[in-house]
């Protein structure tokens, strides 16, 4: 119960930050969130094995704190003087995770991104606390209210069930800092020039990470994740994950960059730009291939379909997409032996069929309120009498995980979030001032959603929040332009 109250307090703070109209009040709430959430995080990870050296050496711990504060201070000055550097700093820190073992689970913390978000928040809120500024940026709409409800509801539902520790990690490690990130990105002043620079940095970073993946593939040596290392040793295939902890998350990252780059190419008129973009896509697609992430390939198809529909024809895109899905399903079924009875559905889907069916049964057993936020792994283990290693932290299908953990209440909130999010990213995409940016964001968000249907991690991925933030900023810019046109 104490954990649920703590999480609810954090979620209420960040939820209020999302929906209040006064910039000054938002700044105060943001500052309170920056104080409370890191304290909760620090207490939770205090016993982590990776922090043993800091616990045993107080001087070293103090020096680490001083360095972190200094880094936030320097970044705050940078973002205050040059606001356009904030989105670029976000992009540069997106992929880098540090695994922290807490209890019987491992959380991959984006410490670099946390520092950037903290500095960005301070750079945004300090001037508004001093001046008492009125609202700036787009006023909160239905999506912001639903996000706040989703966060508070998730925290409240951690009060029952077996997943309070997992729920705490999701809220404090991911939902709260990423919700702040959404607010900051949504209130950034985007221009065609800034969008181009951000995309260039993102593509350059993705090419570098792909190069690391190529090195892993050539040397047959994985840098992170013992599970992937063990899997490669006992399989006739080899998967790479670059600096990511999971090949599927690395694949998702590459998919997002490829989709954004394809959207950019579709509106380019210079042959040189198209050629350079095509070469970058080829290199990134090679990196995607050696992840062997089936979910990422499907997500890429979905993202490209959105681009084709918005750039050319919805009708022909649907026809081609259906044909591709039928051919792909048939080819995979034949290759995997699913059609000849040689392999079970669970083996064909690498164990995901059992997780999905088990999650569905958990929902049927408690359809109203579910088993509690973060409880899927433990409840699945108890219901099916399997080891903790086989009981994944999620069903690999986000709607099933939400249904099992939060019941109909949480599922309805999740569906409302999806509907409003798609409205936000898709509205006016074709007629946007920079259609390549708006269409790219809509396609990339679609790819993330599709990937989360097949794998896991939706709100736990900062890319979800960044894309929603950019779509919100673009929507605000269009509204401002329309108001100025009416006044003129």
N, C-alpha and C positions, 0 to 999 in steps of 0.2 A: 504493500500500500504506500509506503514512504517513497518508493521508486516512482510509482504512478503519479503521486502528488508533485514530485520534483519535475518529472517530465511534463506534466500538465502546466506547471508554472512556466517552464521554458517555452512550450508551445503557445501558451497564451501571450507571452511577450512578443514572440516573433509573429504570431498571427495578427496581433494588434498592429504591429509594424507594417504589415501588408495592407491593412484596410483603413487606417485612419487617414483623414484628409489633410490635417495640419502638418506641414513640414517640420515645425518645431516639436510637436508631440511625437512625430515619427522619429525624429532625431533622439529624443529622450528615451523612447522605447528601444531603439537600436542600441544605444549606449548601455542600457540595463541588460539587454541580451548579451552584449559583448562581455559584461562582467560576470553574469550568472552562468552561462553555458560553459565557458572555459573552466570554471571552478568545478562544475559537475564532471566534465571530461577528465580533469586532472585527478580528481578523487577516484574515478572509476579505473583509470589506467595506472594508478600508483603502485600496484603490486605486479605489474607486467614484468616478465623476465628480462625484456630488453632494457628496462630502466634500472636494473640492479646496480650498475656502476654509479648512477646518479644518486640512488638511495644510500649507497655506502660512502659516497664522497660528497658531503654537503657543499664543499667549495666548488666542485665541478657542477653540481646542480645549480648553484647560484650563478655561476658563469654562463650556463646555458640559458637561464632566465634572462640575464642581462643582454646576451646576444639576441635573443628573440625579441625583447623589447626594443633594442636598438634597430633591429631589422624592420620592425613595424613602424618605428618612428621615421626612419629614412624613407620607407615606402610611402608613408603618409605625406611627407613633404613633397615627394615626387608626384604623387597623384593630385595633390592640391595645386601644384604649379602647372602640371601637364596632365589634365584629366584624361586625355586620349591614350595615355600609357596604361591605364587600368585594364581595359579589355585585353590588351596585348599581354600584360602580366598574367591575367587569368588564363589565357590560352597556353602560355609557357609552362604553367604549373599544373595544368589539368591531368597529365598522365602519371605524375610521379606519386606513388603510394609507398608508405612505409608499413610493413606488417607488424602489428602489435598483438601478442598473445595475451588474452585476458580470460582467465578461467579455462574452460574447455573449448574456446572458440578463438579465431584469429580475425581481427579487424584491420583492414587496410586503410590507414589514415593518410589523407592528403595534407600533410603538415604545411607544405609550401603554399598550397591554395588557401589554407586557413589564415596564414600570415597575410597573404594578399587581400583576402576578404576583410580581415580586421583593419588593415591599413586603409582600404577603400572605404570602409564604413566610417572610420575616423575622419578621413578627408571629406566625406560628404556631410557628416553630422556636425562637426565643430563650427563651421561657418554659420550654420542654421541655428545652432544654440546661441551664438553670439548676437546674431542679427534678428532673431525671431521671425524668420522668413515665412511667407505664406506657402501654400502648396505649389510644388513645381512638378513637371512631368504629368503623365496621364493619371487622372483620378482613379481610385480603385473601382473595379467593376465586379461582375459576378464571379469571374475566375479567381480573383484574389480572395473573395469571401469563401469560396469552396476550398481553396488551398488551406486557408486558416482552419476551416472545419475539419478537413482531412487530418491535419497535424494534431489538433486538439483531440479529436476522436481517437486517433491512434494511441495517443498518450493515455487517455482515460481507459482504453480497453487493455492496457498493460496491467491493470489492477488485478485481473484474474488470469488464471492459466499458469503455464510453466515458462513463459518467455520474457519475463520482466527485464532480465539482463540484456537479452538480444534487442528488445525494444528500446532500452536506454541507449545502446550503441547506435541504433538507427537514428534516433532522434537527435542525440548530441553530436555524433560524428558526422551525420549527413544532413538530416532534414533542416535543422536550425541554421547551420552555416550556409547551406545552399539556398534557403529561403532568403537570407540576407543578400546572397549573391544575386538572386533574381531581382530583388528591389534595386540593387545598385546598377545592374546591367540595364534594367528597364528605364532608369533615369539618366543613363549616359547619353551624351549628344552624339548620335551616330551620323556619319556622313558617308558619301560614296568613297571618299579617300580613306577614311578610317576603316571602313568595311574591307577595302582592298588590302590595306596593310595587315589587318588582322588575319584575313584569309591567307596572305602570303606567309605570315609567321606560322600559321597552323599547318600549311602544306610543308614548309621547311622542316618543322618539328616532326611531322608524320614521316617524311622521307628519312630523317635521321633515325627514328625509331624502327622504320622498316629495314634500314641498313643493319641495325643491331640484330634484327630478326634474321636477316640473311647470314650474318656471322654465326648466329646460333645454329642455323640449319647446316651451314658448311662444316662447322666444328663438332656438331652433334653435342652441344653443351648448352644447357639452360641455366640462366642466372638465378631465377627465382622460382619458388613453389616446388617443394619436394614431391607433391602429388604428381605434377606434370613430369618431373624428372623420372619418377618411378614408372609412370605410364609409358614414357618413351622407351624405357629399358625393356619392358615386357611386351611391346607391341611391334608390329611390322611397319608402323608408320612413325613419323616424327613431327611433333607440333612445336611451334615457337610461340613465345609470349613477350619477347623484347623486355622492356622494363616493367610490364604489367604482370600482375600475379596470376592472370588467367588468360589463356589464348583466346577465349570467347570475348573477353572485354577488350583485348587488343584488337581483335577483329572488328568489334563494334566501333572502336575509335577510328580505324582505317575506313570503315564504311561511311561514317559521317563526313570525313574529309573528302573522300571520293565523290560523294553525293554533292557536297557544296561546290567542289571543283567542276563537276559536270554541269551543274546549274550555271556557274559562271561562264563556262565555255559556250553554252547554248545561246548566250546573248552577245558574244564577242564577234566583232566584224573584221578584226585584223588576223590574217593567217598566222602571223608569228605567235600571237597570244594563244591561238587554238593549238598550234603545234607544241608549244611549251607545256600547255595544260595537258595535252594528250600524253606527252612523255612522262609527266609527273603521275598521271593516272595509271599508266602502265607499270611504273615502278611500285606504286602503292598497291595495285592489284596483285602483283607478284608477292608482296608481303602478306596480303590477305590470303592468298592461296596456301602458303605454308603454315598458316594458323590451323588449317583444316577445320574451321569453325562453320559448320553447316548453318547454324542460326544466323551468322553474319551474312552468308551468301543470300539467304532468303530476305534478310533485312535490306541488303543492297538492291535486290530486285524490286522490293516495295518502294524504296526511295527513288529509283530510276523511273518507275511507273508513274509516280506523282509528277516528276519533272516532265515526262512525255505528255501526260494528260494536260498539264497547265501550259506547256509550251506549244503543243500541236493539237491533238485530238483526244478527247476523253473516250469516244467510242472505239477507235482503233487501238488505243492503249489497253482497254479492257479485253478486247479480242486477243491481242498478242499476249497479254498477261495470263489469261485463262489457258491458252495453248501452251505457254511456257510451263505453267504449273502442272498441267497434265503430262507433258513430256518428261519433265523433271521427276515427278512422282513415280511415273512408270519406270524410268531408268533407275532411280534409286531403289525401288521395290525389287526389280530384277537383280540388281547388283548385290543387294543385301540379303536376298533370299526370303524376303517377306511374303512373296506371292506363292512360293512353292512349299510353304509349310516348314522349311528348314530351320527357321529362327522365329522365336517368339517376338511379339511386339515390344516387349520390354528390352530384349537384347538389340533389336533393330534401332531402337531410340536411345540406346546407351543408358537404360535404367529410368528414363524420364516417364515412360508410360506408367510404371508402377507408382512413381511419385505423384503423377497427375491423378490417377485413379484413387490412390490413397488420400490425396487432398480432397477430392470430390466426396469421398465417403466421410471424411471429417466434417465437411459442410453439411452433409445429409444428417449426420448424427446431432449436430447443434446448429441449425440453420439461422436462428435469429441473431444471436450475439457472437457466435464463433467461440473459439477456444482461447482467445486472448492474443493481443499483439505480440509478435515475435515468437510464438509458441509452436510454429509448424514442426521444426525438427524434433523437439522433445515429444510432442503429442503424436507425431507420426511414428516415432520409435516405440512409444508405449503401445499404440494401437496395433502395430504390425510386428512387434517383437523382433526388431532388427537392431544392429549395432549402430552406435552414434555416427560412425563413418558413413554408413549407407543412408542415414537419415539426413539428407541435405538440408541446408538452412532455408530453402524455399523449394516449391514444387517445380521450379523451372518454367512456370507459367504464372505470371503475376496475378491475373484474375483468380486463379485457383488458390493461390497463397492468401490473397485478400479474403476470399470467401471462407476459407478454412479458419483463418485467424480472427476475422472481424465479423463474419456472418453477413446477413443481408444488409445490416446497417452500414457496415464498412464498404460492401460491394456497391451499394447505391451511391455512396459518396465518391468512390473511385470512378464509377461510370460517369457521374456528373462532371468530375474533373476532366476526364478524357474528352467528353463532348465539348466543354467550354474551351479546353486547350486547343482542340482542332479548329474551332471557330476562330480563336485568337491567331493561330499561325496561318490559317488559310484565307481569312477574309481579305479581299482586295489584292490577292497575290499577283494576278495578271496585270492589273492596272497600277501597281505600285510604282513610285518614282524610280526605284532600282529593282526591277522584277527579278533579276538574277539573284539578288539577296533574299527577297521575300520568298520566292519559289524554292530557293535552296534551303531556307530555314524550315519551310513546310515539309519538304521532302526528307530532310534530315530528322525532323521530329517524328515523322511517320516511320522512318527506319528504326528509330529507337523503340517506339511502341511495339512494332512487329517483333523486334529482337526480344523484348521483354515478354512477349507471348510465348516464346520458344525457349528462352533461357531464364534470366532473372535480372534483378536490379533495374529499377525504373526511377523512382525518386531518390535512390541511393547513388545515381549517376549524375555528376554535376553538369554534364552535357544537356540533360533534360531541362534543367533550370536555366542554363545559359541561352538555349534556343528560345525558350518561352520569354526570357527577358528581352532578347533582341526583337522578337515579334511584337512585344508590348511597346518597346521604344519606337519601332517603325509605325505601329498603329497610332501612337501619340503624335508622331511627326506628321502623319497624313491628316489627322484631326486638326492640328494647328494650321497646316497649309489650307485646309478647307475653310477654317474660320477666317483666316486672313483674306482669302478670295471673296468670301461673302461680305466682309467689311469693306473691301475695295470696290 
